[in-house]
Amino acid sequence: MLRRVVADDVPLAPVHAAVHARLTAIEPGRADTVLPAPDGEPDAALWLLGDFASGLAVTGTLDAGQRITTLRLTLHVLTRDIRGATLHAVGCLDDRLPEVALSTAVITDDAGRTVARAHGRNAVLADEVAAGYGVEVPSWAPSPLTVDALVRDAVAPHEQAVNTAAVVQGGALASLPARALAEVLEGPADEASAAFLRPVPADGRTVHAEAELEHGGRRLRSGRALLRDDRGRVVLSVSGLRYAGA
């Protein structure tokens, strides 16, 4: 299925169709992906692309009837000065056990500079959801949506924000509490880690992010953000830090 996505240049899931995230090469333990670079702050795009590439590096090693779900994703941002119109991400499998896998995605710009690194911890599952993979192929959106538009505060996630498991893609979901975290850190986090606690379907229900500052030093600031569903349950937790330098 993944090789067909590459050969036919078709999106893997509705979320990828919406933002034009492409899988360009795949082999067991490695995935090459691209995403249009955003005009403004790139963090939301980095979360989505990091989750996309690191997850596919694991997915390429699975047996039929298996799938993964992200347990934790950590994003290390090196620069937000993106050169060119495209972000590139290469995901590589770091280690794999029967029920869990570790992977890394290196995100670069058109100039070949490393923009960010994402590290994923994924659970390997076997269920009826995986059996339905590849049955329906979405169509590319006429023009890509921005990742920021997929998940907004106090609004239901976009209906096309879902991945192959029919829940909101983890990277897109994490971008919302990451934005809330940036407000209390007085700028986007240089390093942030998201723990995924519950899946969020795009079924019209809203989500809400809240953040608190844990340390507000002159150079180093740290904080924590929570994403809650419309029942008040925590579905995702993000902790991060920002270093202002000298």
Contacts in CASP RR format, 6 or more apart in sequence:
PFRMAT RR
TARGET T0000
AUTHOR 0000-0000-0000
METHOD contacts of the structure
MODEL  1
MLRRVVADDVPLAPVHAAVHARLTAIEPGRADTVLPAPDGEPDAALWLLG
DFASGLAVTGTLDAGQRITTLRLTLHVLTRDIRGATLHAVGCLDDRLPEV
ALSTAVITDDAGRTVARAHGRNAVLADEVAAGYGVEVPSWAPSPLTVDAL
VRDAVAPHEQAVNTAAVVQGGALASLPARALAEVLEGPADEASAAFLRPV
PADGRTVHAEAELEHGGRRLRSGRALLRDDRGRVVLSVSGLRYAGA
1 133 0 8 1.000
1 134 0 8 1.000
2 12 0 8 1.000
2 23 0 8 1.000
2 26 0 8 1.000
2 56 0 8 1.000
2 59 0 8 1.000
2 60 0 8 1.000
3 26 0 8 1.000
4 10 0 8 1.000
5 11 0 8 1.000
5 12 0 8 1.000
5 23 0 8 1.000
5 26 0 8 1.000
6 23 0 8 1.000
6 24 0 8 1.000
6 25 0 8 1.000
6 26 0 8 1.000
9 22 0 8 1.000
10 137 0 8 1.000
10 138 0 8 1.000
10 140 0 8 1.000
11 17 0 8 1.000
11 21 0 8 1.000
11 22 0 8 1.000
11 137 0 8 1.000
11 138 0 8 1.000
11 139 0 8 1.000
11 140 0 8 1.000
12 23 0 8 1.000
12 164 0 8 1.000
13 138 0 8 1.000
13 162 0 8 1.000
13 163 0 8 1.000
13 164 0 8 1.000
13 169 0 8 1.000
14 138 0 8 1.000
14 159 0 8 1.000
14 160 0 8 1.000
14 161 0 8 1.000
14 162 0 8 1.000
14 163 0 8 1.000
15 21 0 8 1.000
15 48 0 8 1.000
15 150 0 8 1.000
15 160 0 8 1.000
15 161 0 8 1.000
15 162 0 8 1.000
15 163 0 8 1.000
15 168 0 8 1.000
15 169 0 8 1.000
15 172 0 8 1.000
16 22 0 8 1.000
16 23 0 8 1.000
16 52 0 8 1.000
16 138 0 8 1.000
17 138 0 8 1.000
17 139 0 8 1.000
17 140 0 8 1.000
17 141 0 8 1.000
17 160 0 8 1.000
18 141 0 8 1.000
18 144 0 8 1.000
18 145 0 8 1.000
18 150 0 8 1.000
18 158 0 8 1.000
18 160 0 8 1.000
18 161 0 8 1.000
19 35 0 8 1.000
19 36 0 8 1.000
19 45 0 8 1.000
19 48 0 8 1.000
19 141 0 8 1.000
19 144 0 8 1.000
19 145 0 8 1.000
19 146 0 8 1.000
19 147 0 8 1.000
19 150 0 8 1.000
20 35 0 8 1.000
20 36 0 8 1.000
20 140 0 8 1.000
20 141 0 8 1.000
20 144 0 8 1.000
21 33 0 8 1.000
21 34 0 8 1.000
21 35 0 8 1.000
21 48 0 8 1.000
21 49 0 8 1.000
21 52 0 8 1.000
22 33 0 8 1.000
22 34 0 8 1.000
22 35 0 8 1.000
23 31 0 8 1.000
23 32 0 8 1.000
23 33 0 8 1.000
23 56 0 8 1.000
24 32 0 8 1.000
24 33 0 8 1.000
24 34 0 8 1.000
25 31 0 8 1.000
25 32 0 8 1.000
26 32 0 8 1.000
26 56 0 8 1.000
26 60 0 8 1.000
27 60 0 8 1.000
28 60 0 8 1.000
28 61 0 8 1.000
28 93 0 8 1.000
29 57 0 8 1.000
29 58 0 8 1.000
29 60 0 8 1.000
29 61 0 8 1.000
29 91 0 8 1.000
29 92 0 8 1.000
29 93 0 8 1.000
29 103 0 8 1.000
30 57 0 8 1.000
30 90 0 8 1.000
30 91 0 8 1.000
30 92 0 8 1.000
30 93 0 8 1.000
31 53 0 8 1.000
31 55 0 8 1.000
31 56 0 8 1.000
31 57 0 8 1.000
31 59 0 8 1.000
31 60 0 8 1.000
31 90 0 8 1.000
31 91 0 8 1.000
32 53 0 8 1.000
32 88 0 8 1.000
32 89 0 8 1.000
32 90 0 8 1.000
32 91 0 8 1.000
33 49 0 8 1.000
33 52 0 8 1.000
33 53 0 8 1.000
33 56 0 8 1.000
33 88 0 8 1.000
33 89 0 8 1.000
33 90 0 8 1.000
33 91 0 8 1.000
34 86 0 8 1.000
34 87 0 8 1.000
34 88 0 8 1.000
34 89 0 8 1.000
35 45 0 8 1.000
35 48 0 8 1.000
35 49 0 8 1.000
35 52 0 8 1.000
35 86 0 8 1.000
35 87 0 8 1.000
35 89 0 8 1.000
36 85 0 8 1.000
36 86 0 8 1.000
36 87 0 8 1.000
36 144 0 8 1.000
37 45 0 8 1.000
37 82 0 8 1.000
37 84 0 8 1.000
37 85 0 8 1.000
37 86 0 8 1.000
37 87 0 8 1.000
37 109 0 8 1.000
37 110 0 8 1.000
38 44 0 8 1.000
38 45 0 8 1.000
38 146 0 8 1.000
38 147 0 8 1.000
38 148 0 8 1.000
41 80 0 8 1.000
41 188 0 8 1.000
42 80 0 8 1.000
42 82 0 8 1.000
42 87 0 8 1.000
42 115 0 8 1.000
43 75 0 8 1.000
43 77 0 8 1.000
43 80 0 8 1.000
43 175 0 8 1.000
43 178 0 8 1.000
43 179 0 8 1.000
43 182 0 8 1.000
43 188 0 8 1.000
44 146 0 8 1.000
44 147 0 8 1.000
44 148 0 8 1.000
44 172 0 8 1.000
44 175 0 8 1.000
44 178 0 8 1.000
44 179 0 8 1.000
45 87 0 8 1.000
45 146 0 8 1.000
45 147 0 8 1.000
46 75 0 8 1.000
46 77 0 8 1.000
46 87 0 8 1.000
46 107 0 8 1.000
46 115 0 8 1.000
46 116 0 8 1.000
46 118 0 8 1.000
47 73 0 8 1.000
47 75 0 8 1.000
47 118 0 8 1.000
47 147 0 8 1.000
47 170 0 8 1.000
47 171 0 8 1.000
47 172 0 8 1.000
47 174 0 8 1.000
47 175 0 8 1.000
47 178 0 8 1.000
47 194 0 8 1.000
48 147 0 8 1.000
48 150 0 8 1.000
48 169 0 8 1.000
48 170 0 8 1.000
48 171 0 8 1.000
48 172 0 8 1.000
48 175 0 8 1.000
49 87 0 8 1.000
49 89 0 8 1.000
49 105 0 8 1.000
49 107 0 8 1.000
49 118 0 8 1.000
50 73 0 8 1.000
50 75 0 8 1.000
50 89 0 8 1.000
50 91 0 8 1.000
50 105 0 8 1.000
50 107 0 8 1.000
50 116 0 8 1.000
50 118 0 8 1.000
50 171 0 8 1.000
51 70 0 8 1.000
51 73 0 8 1.000
51 118 0 8 1.000
51 120 0 8 1.000
51 169 0 8 1.000
51 170 0 8 1.000
51 171 0 8 1.000
51 172 0 8 1.000
51 174 0 8 1.000
52 89 0 8 1.000
52 105 0 8 1.000
52 169 0 8 1.000
52 171 0 8 1.000
53 89 0 8 1.000
53 90 0 8 1.000
53 91 0 8 1.000
53 105 0 8 1.000
53 107 0 8 1.000
53 118 0 8 1.000
54 73 0 8 1.000
54 91 0 8 1.000
54 103 0 8 1.000
54 104 0 8 1.000
54 105 0 8 1.000
54 118 0 8 1.000
54 119 0 8 1.000
54 120 0 8 1.000
54 122 0 8 1.000
55 68 0 8 1.000
55 70 0 8 1.000
55 91 0 8 1.000
55 103 0 8 1.000
55 105 0 8 1.000
55 120 0 8 1.000
55 122 0 8 1.000
56 91 0 8 1.000
57 91 0 8 1.000
57 92 0 8 1.000
57 93 0 8 1.000
57 103 0 8 1.000
57 104 0 8 1.000
57 105 0 8 1.000
58 68 0 8 1.000
58 93 0 8 1.000
58 96 0 8 1.000
58 101 0 8 1.000
58 103 0 8 1.000
58 122 0 8 1.000
58 124 0 8 1.000
59 67 0 8 1.000
59 68 0 8 1.000
61 93 0 8 1.000
61 96 0 8 1.000
61 101 0 8 1.000
62 68 0 8 1.000
62 124 0 8 1.000
65 126 0 8 1.000
65 127 0 8 1.000
65 130 0 8 1.000
65 131 0 8 1.000
65 133 0 8 1.000
66 124 0 8 1.000
66 125 0 8 1.000
66 126 0 8 1.000
66 130 0 8 1.000
67 124 0 8 1.000
67 125 0 8 1.000
67 126 0 8 1.000
67 127 0 8 1.000
67 129 0 8 1.000
67 130 0 8 1.000
67 133 0 8 1.000
67 164 0 8 1.000
67 165 0 8 1.000
68 101 0 8 1.000
68 122 0 8 1.000
68 123 0 8 1.000
68 124 0 8 1.000
68 125 0 8 1.000
69 122 0 8 1.000
69 123 0 8 1.000
69 125 0 8 1.000
69 165 0 8 1.000
69 196 0 8 1.000
69 199 0 8 1.000
70 120 0 8 1.000
70 121 0 8 1.000
70 122 0 8 1.000
70 170 0 8 1.000
70 171 0 8 1.000
70 196 0 8 1.000
71 100 0 8 1.000
71 120 0 8 1.000
71 121 0 8 1.000
71 122 0 8 1.000
71 123 0 8 1.000
71 195 0 8 1.000
71 196 0 8 1.000
72 120 0 8 1.000
72 121 0 8 1.000
72 193 0 8 1.000
72 194 0 8 1.000
72 195 0 8 1.000
72 196 0 8 1.000
73 118 0 8 1.000
73 119 0 8 1.000
73 120 0 8 1.000
73 121 0 8 1.000
73 170 0 8 1.000
73 171 0 8 1.000
73 174 0 8 1.000
73 193 0 8 1.000
73 194 0 8 1.000
73 196 0 8 1.000
74 118 0 8 1.000
74 119 0 8 1.000
74 120 0 8 1.000
74 191 0 8 1.000
74 192 0 8 1.000
74 193 0 8 1.000
74 194 0 8 1.000
75 116 0 8 1.000
75 117 0 8 1.000
75 118 0 8 1.000
75 178 0 8 1.000
75 191 0 8 1.000
75 192 0 8 1.000
75 193 0 8 1.000
75 194 0 8 1.000
76 116 0 8 1.000
76 117 0 8 1.000
76 118 0 8 1.000
76 119 0 8 1.000
76 190 0 8 1.000
76 191 0 8 1.000
77 115 0 8 1.000
77 116 0 8 1.000
77 188 0 8 1.000
77 189 0 8 1.000
77 190 0 8 1.000
77 191 0 8 1.000
78 114 0 8 1.000
78 115 0 8 1.000
78 116 0 8 1.000
78 117 0 8 1.000
79 113 0 8 1.000
79 114 0 8 1.000
79 115 0 8 1.000
80 115 0 8 1.000
80 188 0 8 1.000
82 109 0 8 1.000
82 115 0 8 1.000
83 109 0 8 1.000
83 110 0 8 1.000
83 111 0 8 1.000
83 113 0 8 1.000
84 109 0 8 1.000
84 110 0 8 1.000
84 111 0 8 1.000
85 110 0 8 1.000
86 109 0 8 1.000
86 110 0 8 1.000
87 107 0 8 1.000
87 108 0 8 1.000
87 109 0 8 1.000
87 115 0 8 1.000
88 107 0 8 1.000
88 108 0 8 1.000
88 109 0 8 1.000
88 110 0 8 1.000
88 112 0 8 1.000
89 105 0 8 1.000
89 106 0 8 1.000
89 107 0 8 1.000
89 108 0 8 1.000
89 118 0 8 1.000
90 105 0 8 1.000
90 106 0 8 1.000
91 103 0 8 1.000
91 104 0 8 1.000
91 105 0 8 1.000
91 106 0 8 1.000
92 103 0 8 1.000
92 104 0 8 1.000
92 105 0 8 1.000
92 106 0 8 1.000
93 101 0 8 1.000
93 102 0 8 1.000
93 103 0 8 1.000
94 101 0 8 1.000
94 102 0 8 1.000
94 103 0 8 1.000
94 104 0 8 1.000
95 101 0 8 1.000
95 102 0 8 1.000
96 102 0 8 1.000
98 124 0 8 1.000
99 123 0 8 1.000
99 124 0 8 1.000
100 121 0 8 1.000
100 122 0 8 1.000
100 123 0 8 1.000
100 124 0 8 1.000
101 121 0 8 1.000
101 122 0 8 1.000
101 124 0 8 1.000
102 119 0 8 1.000
102 120 0 8 1.000
102 121 0 8 1.000
102 122 0 8 1.000
103 119 0 8 1.000
103 120 0 8 1.000
103 122 0 8 1.000
104 117 0 8 1.000
104 118 0 8 1.000
104 119 0 8 1.000
104 120 0 8 1.000
105 117 0 8 1.000
105 118 0 8 1.000
106 114 0 8 1.000
106 117 0 8 1.000
107 114 0 8 1.000
107 115 0 8 1.000
107 116 0 8 1.000
107 117 0 8 1.000
107 118 0 8 1.000
108 114 0 8 1.000
108 115 0 8 1.000
109 115 0 8 1.000
129 165 0 8 1.000
129 166 0 8 1.000
133 164 0 8 1.000
134 164 0 8 1.000
138 160 0 8 1.000
141 160 0 8 1.000
145 158 0 8 1.000
145 160 0 8 1.000
147 172 0 8 1.000
147 175 0 8 1.000
148 175 0 8 1.000
148 179 0 8 1.000
149 158 0 8 1.000
150 157 0 8 1.000
150 158 0 8 1.000
150 160 0 8 1.000
150 161 0 8 1.000
150 168 0 8 1.000
150 169 0 8 1.000
150 172 0 8 1.000
150 175 0 8 1.000
151 157 0 8 1.000
151 158 0 8 1.000
151 161 0 8 1.000
151 168 0 8 1.000
151 172 0 8 1.000
151 173 0 8 1.000
151 175 0 8 1.000
151 176 0 8 1.000
151 207 0 8 1.000
152 176 0 8 1.000
153 176 0 8 1.000
153 179 0 8 1.000
153 180 0 8 1.000
153 207 0 8 1.000
153 208 0 8 1.000
153 209 0 8 1.000
154 206 0 8 1.000
154 207 0 8 1.000
154 208 0 8 1.000
155 206 0 8 1.000
155 207 0 8 1.000
156 202 0 8 1.000
156 203 0 8 1.000
156 204 0 8 1.000
156 205 0 8 1.000
156 206 0 8 1.000
156 207 0 8 1.000
157 168 0 8 1.000
157 172 0 8 1.000
157 173 0 8 1.000
157 200 0 8 1.000
157 202 0 8 1.000
157 204 0 8 1.000
157 207 0 8 1.000
158 202 0 8 1.000
159 202 0 8 1.000
160 202 0 8 1.000
161 168 0 8 1.000
161 169 0 8 1.000
161 172 0 8 1.000
161 173 0 8 1.000
161 202 0 8 1.000
162 168 0 8 1.000
162 169 0 8 1.000
162 201 0 8 1.000
162 202 0 8 1.000
163 169 0 8 1.000
163 170 0 8 1.000
165 199 0 8 1.000
166 201 0 8 1.000
167 199 0 8 1.000
167 200 0 8 1.000
167 201 0 8 1.000
167 202 0 8 1.000
168 199 0 8 1.000
168 200 0 8 1.000
168 201 0 8 1.000
168 202 0 8 1.000
170 194 0 8 1.000
170 196 0 8 1.000
170 236 0 8 1.000
171 194 0 8 1.000
173 196 0 8 1.000
173 200 0 8 1.000
173 207 0 8 1.000
173 227 0 8 1.000
173 235 0 8 1.000
173 236 0 8 1.000
174 194 0 8 1.000
174 196 0 8 1.000
174 236 0 8 1.000
174 238 0 8 1.000
176 207 0 8 1.000
176 209 0 8 1.000
176 227 0 8 1.000
177 194 0 8 1.000
177 209 0 8 1.000
177 211 0 8 1.000
177 225 0 8 1.000
177 226 0 8 1.000
177 227 0 8 1.000
177 236 0 8 1.000
177 237 0 8 1.000
177 238 0 8 1.000
178 188 0 8 1.000
178 189 0 8 1.000
178 192 0 8 1.000
178 194 0 8 1.000
178 225 0 8 1.000
178 238 0 8 1.000
179 209 0 8 1.000
180 209 0 8 1.000
180 210 0 8 1.000
180 211 0 8 1.000
180 225 0 8 1.000
181 189 0 8 1.000
181 192 0 8 1.000
181 211 0 8 1.000
181 223 0 8 1.000
181 224 0 8 1.000
181 225 0 8 1.000
181 238 0 8 1.000
181 240 0 8 1.000
182 188 0 8 1.000
182 189 0 8 1.000
183 211 0 8 1.000
184 211 0 8 1.000
184 212 0 8 1.000
184 213 0 8 1.000
184 221 0 8 1.000
184 223 0 8 1.000
184 225 0 8 1.000
185 213 0 8 1.000
185 221 0 8 1.000
185 222 0 8 1.000
185 223 0 8 1.000
185 240 0 8 1.000
185 241 0 8 1.000
185 242 0 8 1.000
186 221 0 8 1.000
186 242 0 8 1.000
187 242 0 8 1.000
188 242 0 8 1.000
189 240 0 8 1.000
189 241 0 8 1.000
189 242 0 8 1.000
190 241 0 8 1.000
190 242 0 8 1.000
190 243 0 8 1.000
191 240 0 8 1.000
191 241 0 8 1.000
192 238 0 8 1.000
192 239 0 8 1.000
192 240 0 8 1.000
192 241 0 8 1.000
193 238 0 8 1.000
193 239 0 8 1.000
193 240 0 8 1.000
194 236 0 8 1.000
194 237 0 8 1.000
194 238 0 8 1.000
195 236 0 8 1.000
195 237 0 8 1.000
195 238 0 8 1.000
196 235 0 8 1.000
196 236 0 8 1.000
197 234 0 8 1.000
197 235 0 8 1.000
197 236 0 8 1.000
197 237 0 8 1.000
198 229 0 8 1.000
198 233 0 8 1.000
198 234 0 8 1.000
198 235 0 8 1.000
198 236 0 8 1.000
199 235 0 8 1.000
200 207 0 8 1.000
200 229 0 8 1.000
200 235 0 8 1.000
200 236 0 8 1.000
205 229 0 8 1.000
205 230 0 8 1.000
206 229 0 8 1.000
206 230 0 8 1.000
207 227 0 8 1.000
207 228 0 8 1.000
207 229 0 8 1.000
207 230 0 8 1.000
207 235 0 8 1.000
208 227 0 8 1.000
208 228 0 8 1.000
208 230 0 8 1.000
208 232 0 8 1.000
209 225 0 8 1.000
209 226 0 8 1.000
209 227 0 8 1.000
209 228 0 8 1.000
210 225 0 8 1.000
210 226 0 8 1.000
210 228 0 8 1.000
211 223 0 8 1.000
211 224 0 8 1.000
211 225 0 8 1.000
211 226 0 8 1.000
212 223 0 8 1.000
212 224 0 8 1.000
212 225 0 8 1.000
213 221 0 8 1.000
213 222 0 8 1.000
213 223 0 8 1.000
214 222 0 8 1.000
214 223 0 8 1.000
214 224 0 8 1.000
215 221 0 8 1.000
215 222 0 8 1.000
215 223 0 8 1.000
216 222 0 8 1.000
218 244 0 8 1.000
219 243 0 8 1.000
219 244 0 8 1.000
219 245 0 8 1.000
219 246 0 8 1.000
220 241 0 8 1.000
220 242 0 8 1.000
220 243 0 8 1.000
220 244 0 8 1.000
221 241 0 8 1.000
221 242 0 8 1.000
221 244 0 8 1.000
222 239 0 8 1.000
222 240 0 8 1.000
222 241 0 8 1.000
222 242 0 8 1.000
223 239 0 8 1.000
223 240 0 8 1.000
223 241 0 8 1.000
224 237 0 8 1.000
224 238 0 8 1.000
224 239 0 8 1.000
224 240 0 8 1.000
225 237 0 8 1.000
225 238 0 8 1.000
225 239 0 8 1.000
226 234 0 8 1.000
226 236 0 8 1.000
226 237 0 8 1.000
226 238 0 8 1.000
227 234 0 8 1.000
227 235 0 8 1.000
227 236 0 8 1.000
227 237 0 8 1.000
227 238 0 8 1.000
228 234 0 8 1.000
228 235 0 8 1.000
229 235 0 8 1.000
END
